[in-house]
Amino acid sequence: MVKRERTLRICPVGHRYYKSTDCGTCPKCEQENKPSEGFLSRLSSPACNALINAGITELAQLADYTEKEILKLHGIGPATLPTLKHALAEKGLDFKS
């Protein structure tokens, strides 16, 4: 694996952070924007962003999708599914069959 040099970045808000990739996402802004309540707060930032970008912000909306459809979203991996299943089960919901 090639180790890339980390470069200092400054986001539009003024946060200073180092990154070794071309990704321009500020980790401090991401943490501040993460929901503090609800099922989205239990997820990693990439998984949370994937659902929000797909328009899924409520559990009832999540129940309209199959597990395979959710796994196709960039940012959602197999480790996220148990958290989502548990959140759905708490409300008596499940993924679409």
C-alpha positions in Angstrom: 0.0 0.0 0.0 1.4 3.4 -1.0 1.3 5.9 1.9 0.2 9.3 0.7 1.3 12.5 2.4 -1.3 14.2 4.5 -2.0 17.8 3.6 -3.5 20.6 5.7 -7.0 21.6 4.6 -9.2 24.4 5.8 -12.9 24.1 5.2 -15.2 27.1 4.4 -16.2 27.3 8.1 -12.5 27.6 9.1 -11.9 24.1 10.6 -8.3 22.9 10.0 -7.8 19.2 9.3 -5.3 16.9 7.5 -6.2 14.5 4.7 -4.3 12.2 2.5 -7.0 11.7 -0.1 -8.8 14.0 -2.6 -11.9 13.9 -0.5 -12.9 17.5 0.5 -15.2 16.6 3.3 -14.3 18.3 6.6 -14.5 15.7 9.4 -15.3 18.3 12.0 -18.3 19.7 10.0 -19.5 16.1 9.4 -19.5 15.4 13.1 -21.3 18.6 13.9 -24.0 17.9 11.2 -24.6 14.3 12.4 -28.1 13.9 13.9 -28.1 13.6 17.7 -31.4 11.6 17.9 -33.2 8.9 16.0 -31.9 5.9 14.1 -29.5 8.0 11.9 -27.6 9.0 15.0 -26.6 5.4 15.5 -24.9 5.2 12.1 -21.4 6.1 10.9 -21.2 9.4 8.9 -20.9 7.6 5.5 -23.9 5.4 6.2 -25.9 8.3 7.6 -25.0 10.5 4.6 -25.9 7.7 2.2 -29.4 7.4 3.6 -30.0 11.2 3.8 -28.8 11.6 0.1 -31.3 8.8 -0.9 -34.1 10.7 0.9 -34.4 8.2 3.7 -34.7 10.1 7.0 -37.5 8.2 8.7 -37.8 4.5 9.6 -41.0 4.2 7.7 -39.2 5.3 4.6 -36.4 2.7 5.3 -39.0 -0.1 5.5 -40.0 0.6 1.9 -36.6 -0.8 0.7 -35.1 -4.2 0.6 -31.8 -5.0 2.3 -30.2 -5.4 -1.1 -31.4 -2.0 -2.2 -29.9 -0.4 0.9 -26.6 -2.2 0.5 -26.3 -0.7 -3.0 -26.0 2.8 -1.5 -22.5 4.1 -1.4 -21.5 4.4 2.2 -23.7 1.4 3.4 -21.9 -1.8 4.2 -22.9 -5.1 5.7 -21.9 -3.9 9.2 -24.6 -1.3 9.1 -27.5 -3.7 8.5 -27.8 -5.1 12.1 -28.1 -1.5 13.4 -30.8 -0.7 10.8 -32.7 -4.0 11.5 -32.6 -3.3 15.2 -34.0 0.2 14.7 -36.7 -1.1 12.5 -37.6 -3.9 14.9 -38.0 -1.4 17.8 -40.8 0.2 15.8 -42.3 -3.1 14.7 -41.0 -2.6 11.1 -38.8 -4.6 8.8 -37.2 -4.3 5.4 -39.4 -4.9 2.4 -39.3 -8.6 1.2 
